[in-house]
Amino acid sequence: MAPSPRAMRSLSPLYSLLLLTGAAMAAADPWSTDCPSDTNYTRGGVFQANLDDLLSFLPAAASVAAGLAENTTGREPDEAYGLAHCRADVNASECRSCLDTSARDAAIKCPGQKKSTLFYEACLLRHSNVSFFGVADMSWLTGLCNAVNATQPELFKTQLGALMNNLSSRAASSPRLFAADTVDLTPFTKIYGMSQCTRDLAGDDCNRCLAVAVSYIPKFCDGREGGRVATRSCSIRYELYPFYNAQAAEAAMSPPAPPPPAVNGSDHSGPAERAGNDDATAKIALFVSIPVAAVLLVVLTVAFYLCKRKNKKPREHVLLSSAGECFLVD
C-alpha cells in the first residue's frame, strides 16, 4: 500500500546538519520518528507497565541475537508488541548502545503513544498495541535528503537507479535481508548504497517494500547527492561517501558456512582424530587376541595328548567338538 502525500516528509535542512555534526549526533538522536496519535495509553496504567517491560528487554536481546529481537508482553487488551532491529554491518556493542538510546527516547519522542517507530543511524525500534510481526508496512514513509545537488544529474540518476534496484533484489535474497555496494559515477567518484528490511519479513515482502522505497527517491530527493527513504519495515540510503562498514557488510551478505559433513551418519571427527581412534582400536585387539590364542593352543595340545593316549590307534585323525569330546576318523 503506497502512502498518501500527507504521510511523506522531506527533512533536507536536518540532513545538512547531520553531515556537519557527524555520526555521534546521529547515534544520539533519531533521524526520524513516527508517532501516530490515534492510540494513546494512560500514564501509570497496565499498558505502560507492559511497554516498560518490553523496552527493557529488547535492547539486550537484539544485541546478542545478531541484531534482531521481537517480543510481546502482557495480556489482552493491554498487550505491547515490540521489535528492535540493528543494521547488519554494526557490531553487538554499537547495536546495544543504539537500542538503549532508542528505548529511553520512546517515551520522550512519542509520549503516551501506544504505537511508535524511531529511526536511528544504526538501529530501529518499533512498538505497538497490535501485532505487526511479519507484515510489510509501507503505509507510511519518511525521507531525509542532502541539500547539495548532483553535478551530473542525468548520469547520477541512471547510475543510482541501477544501484538501488540491484541492492533491493540482493537484500531480499540475502540471509539478513541486507545489501550494500557501490557503483562508479566517474573514474574518481562512487555512489555508495544500502538496502535493508527488518528480518521478520519474508523475502518477497522485503523486495516489495524496498521497491516502494526506491520509487520514492525522485519524490523525496530528486537529483540530490545523498538521501534515504524508510518505511516501518524497510529502508534505503545512498551517499557519495562510505557510510557503512564494507567488511562487515560483505560478511552480512555472505551465506552462513555449512556444517562439517558427517561420516557414517554421526562421526564428526577429523582425519587426525580418526587415525588416533584406529590406532587405539588396533592396540586393544592385539592385547586381547594374544592371550586368547595362547590359551587355545594349550587346550588343543592337552586335548590332542589325551585323545592319543585313550585310543592308541595308528594313523588316526583327531577332531574336537565344541564340547571337547574326541572323535576318531579313519
JOTA-V397364 format. One record per residue. N is the residue number from 1. RES is the residue in three letters. SS is DSSP state (2 for helix, 1 for strand, 0 for the rest). D_LAST is the distance of its C-alpha to the last C-alpha in Angstrom with 1 decimal. Layout:
N_RES_SS_D_LAST, N_RES_SS_D_LAST
This chain:
1_MET_0_102.1, 2_ALA_0_104.6, 3_PRO_0_107.2, 4_SER_0_110.9, 5_PRO_2_113.3, 6_ARG_2_114.4, 7_ALA_2_110.9, 8_MET_0_111.0, 9_ARG_0_112.2, 10_SER_1_113.0, 11_LEU_0_113.3, 12_SER_2_114.3, 13_PRO_2_116.6, 14_LEU_2_113.9, 15_TYR_2_111.5, 16_SER_2_113.9, 17_LEU_2_114.2, 18_LEU_2_110.4, 19_LEU_2_110.2, 20_LEU_2_112.7, 21_THR_2_111.3, 22_GLY_0_107.6, 23_ALA_2_104.3, 24_ALA_2_105.3, 25_MET_2_107.9, 26_ALA_2_105.5, 27_ALA_2_102.9, 28_ALA_2_105.5, 29_ASP_0_107.1, 30_PRO_0_105.8, 31_TRP_0_107.0, 32_SER_1_107.3, 33_THR_1_107.1, 34_ASP_1_106.8, 35_CYS_0_108.4, 36_PRO_0_108.9, 37_SER_0_111.7, 38_ASP_0_110.7, 39_THR_0_108.6, 40_ASN_1_109.8, 41_TYR_0_108.4, 42_THR_0_110.3, 43_ARG_0_110.4, 44_GLY_0_108.6, 45_GLY_0_106.9, 46_VAL_2_103.3, 47_PHE_2_102.7, 48_GLN_2_103.9, 49_ALA_2_101.6, 50_ASN_2_98.6, 51_LEU_2_99.8, 52_ASP_2_100.1, 53_ASP_2_96.6, 54_LEU_2_95.4, 55_LEU_2_97.3, 56_SER_2_96.0, 57_PHE_2_92.4, 58_LEU_2_92.4, 59_PRO_2_93.2, 60_ALA_2_90.3, 61_ALA_2_87.9, 62_ALA_2_88.7, 63_SER_2_88.6, 64_VAL_0_85.0, 65_ALA_0_83.8, 66_ALA_0_84.6, 67_GLY_0_88.2, 68_LEU_1_88.0, 69_ALA_1_88.4, 70_GLU_1_89.6, 71_ASN_1_90.1, 72_THR_1_91.9, 73_THR_1_93.6, 74_GLY_0_95.3, 75_ARG_0_95.5, 76_GLU_0_97.5, 77_PRO_0_100.4, 78_ASP_0_100.5, 79_GLU_0_97.3, 80_ALA_1_97.5, 81_TYR_1_95.3, 82_GLY_1_94.9, 83_LEU_1_93.3, 84_ALA_1_93.4, 85_HIS_1_92.4, 86_CYS_1_92.5, 87_ARG_0_92.7, 88_ALA_0_89.3, 89_ASP_0_90.4, 90_VAL_0_91.6, 91_ASN_0_89.5, 92_ALA_2_88.8, 93_SER_2_91.7, 94_GLU_2_94.2, 95_CYS_2_93.0, 96_ARG_2_93.4, 97_SER_2_96.9, 98_CYS_2_98.1, 99_LEU_2_96.9, 100_ASP_2_98.3, 101_THR_2_101.6, 102_SER_2_101.3, 103_ALA_2_100.4, 104_ARG_2_103.6, 105_ASP_2_105.7, 106_ALA_2_104.7, 107_ALA_2_107.2, 108_ILE_2_109.9, 109_LYS_2_109.6, 110_CYS_0_109.1, 111_PRO_0_110.6, 112_GLY_0_110.0, 113_GLN_1_108.0, 114_LYS_0_104.8, 115_LYS_0_103.8, 116_SER_1_103.9, 117_THR_1_102.2, 118_LEU_1_102.9, 119_PHE_1_102.2, 120_TYR_0_101.7, 121_GLU_0_100.9, 122_ALA_0_97.3, 123_CYS_1_96.6, 124_LEU_1_97.6, 125_LEU_1_98.0, 126_ARG_1_98.5, 127_HIS_1_98.9, 128_SER_1_100.0, 129_ASN_0_100.2, 130_VAL_0_98.1, 131_SER_0_94.7, 132_PHE_0_94.7, 133_PHE_0_91.2, 134_GLY_0_89.6, 135_VAL_0_92.9, 136_ALA_0_94.6, 137_ASP_0_98.3, 138_MET_0_100.7, 139_SER_0_103.7, 140_TRP_0_105.3, 141_LEU_1_105.4, 142_THR_1_107.0, 143_GLY_1_107.8, 144_LEU_1_108.9, 145_CYS_1_110.3, 146_ASN_0_111.4, 147_ALA_0_115.1, 148_VAL_0_114.8, 149_ASN_1_114.6, 150_ALA_0_112.2, 151_THR_0_113.9, 152_GLN_0_112.2, 153_PRO_2_112.0, 154_GLU_2_110.6, 155_LEU_2_107.8, 156_PHE_2_107.1, 157_LYS_2_106.8, 158_THR_2_104.5, 159_GLN_2_102.2, 160_LEU_2_102.3, 161_GLY_2_101.5, 162_ALA_2_98.5, 163_LEU_2_97.2, 164_MET_2_97.6, 165_ASN_2_96.2, 166_ASN_2_93.1, 167_LEU_2_92.7, 168_SER_2_93.0, 169_SER_2_90.1, 170_ARG_2_88.0, 171_ALA_2_88.8, 172_ALA_2_87.8, 173_SER_2_84.3, 174_SER_0_83.8, 175_PRO_0_81.8, 176_ARG_0_84.9, 177_LEU_0_87.4, 178_PHE_1_89.2, 179_ALA_1_90.1, 180_ALA_1_92.3, 181_ASP_1_93.2, 182_THR_1_96.0, 183_VAL_1_97.7, 184_ASP_1_100.1, 185_LEU_1_103.7, 186_THR_1_105.0, 187_PRO_0_103.3, 188_PHE_0_104.3, 189_THR_1_104.2, 190_LYS_1_101.4, 191_ILE_1_101.4, 192_TYR_1_99.0, 193_GLY_1_97.8, 194_MET_1_95.7, 195_SER_1_94.6, 196_GLN_1_92.8, 197_CYS_1_92.2, 198_THR_0_91.4, 199_ARG_0_87.7, 200_ASP_0_87.7, 201_LEU_0_88.5, 202_ALA_0_86.2, 203_GLY_2_86.2, 204_ASP_2_88.3, 205_ASP_2_90.9, 206_CYS_2_91.1, 207_ASN_2_91.8, 208_ARG_2_94.4, 209_CYS_2_96.1, 210_LEU_2_96.2, 211_ALA_2_97.6, 212_VAL_2_100.5, 213_ALA_2_101.1, 214_VAL_2_101.2, 215_SER_2_103.6, 216_TYR_0_106.1, 217_ILE_2_106.3, 218_PRO_2_109.3, 219_LYS_2_111.0, 220_PHE_2_110.6, 221_CYS_2_110.5, 222_ASP_0_111.6, 223_GLY_0_111.8, 224_ARG_1_111.3, 225_GLU_0_109.2, 226_GLY_0_107.1, 227_GLY_1_106.4, 228_ARG_1_104.1, 229_VAL_1_103.7, 230_ALA_1_101.8, 231_THR_1_101.0, 232_ARG_0_99.6, 233_SER_0_96.1, 234_CYS_1_96.2, 235_SER_1_98.3, 236_ILE_1_98.9, 237_ARG_1_100.7, 238_TYR_1_101.8, 239_GLU_1_103.7, 240_LEU_0_104.6, 241_TYR_0_103.0, 242_PRO_0_99.5, 243_PHE_0_99.6, 244_TYR_0_95.9, 245_ASN_0_93.0, 246_ALA_2_91.4, 247_GLN_2_88.2, 248_ALA_2_87.7, 249_ALA_2_88.7, 250_GLU_2_86.0, 251_ALA_2_83.4, 252_ALA_2_84.6, 253_MET_2_84.3, 254_SER_0_80.7, 255_PRO_0_77.8, 256_PRO_0_75.7, 257_ALA_0_72.7, 258_PRO_0_69.5, 259_PRO_0_66.9, 260_PRO_0_63.9, 261_PRO_0_61.0, 262_ALA_0_58.2, 263_VAL_1_54.7, 264_ASN_0_51.9, 265_GLY_0_54.7, 266_SER_0_55.6, 267_ASP_1_55.0, 268_HIS_0_58.5, 269_SER_0_57.5, 270_GLY_0_58.4, 271_PRO_2_56.2, 272_ALA_2_56.7, 273_GLU_2_55.8, 274_ARG_2_52.7, 275_ALA_2_51.6, 276_GLY_2_52.1, 277_ASN_2_50.1, 278_ASP_2_47.2, 279_ASP_2_47.3, 280_ALA_2_47.3, 281_THR_2_44.3, 282_ALA_2_42.3, 283_LYS_2_43.2, 284_ILE_2_42.1, 285_ALA_2_38.7, 286_LEU_2_38.2, 287_PHE_2_39.2, 288_VAL_2_36.9, 289_SER_2_33.8, 290_ILE_2_33.8, 291_PRO_2_33.6, 292_VAL_2_31.0, 293_ALA_2_28.7, 294_ALA_2_29.4, 295_VAL_2_28.5, 296_LEU_2_25.3, 297_LEU_2_24.3, 298_VAL_2_25.1, 299_VAL_2_23.2, 300_LEU_2_20.0, 301_THR_2_20.6, 302_VAL_2_21.3, 303_ALA_2_18.4, 304_PHE_2_15.9, 305_TYR_2_17.9, 306_LEU_2_17.9, 307_CYS_2_14.3, 308_LYS_2_13.7, 309_ARG_2_16.5, 310_LYS_2_15.5, 311_ASN_2_12.1, 312_LYS_0_12.8, 313_LYS_0_9.6, 314_PRO_0_9.4, 315_ARG_0_7.5, 316_GLU_0_5.7, 317_HIS_1_6.8, 318_VAL_1_9.4, 319_LEU_1_11.2, 320_LEU_1_14.7, 321_SER_0_16.7, 322_SER_0_20.4, 323_ALA_0_21.0, 324_GLY_0_19.2, 325_GLU_0_16.6, 326_CYS_1_13.1, 327_PHE_1_10.0, 328_LEU_1_6.6, 329_VAL_1_3.8, 330_ASP_0_0.0
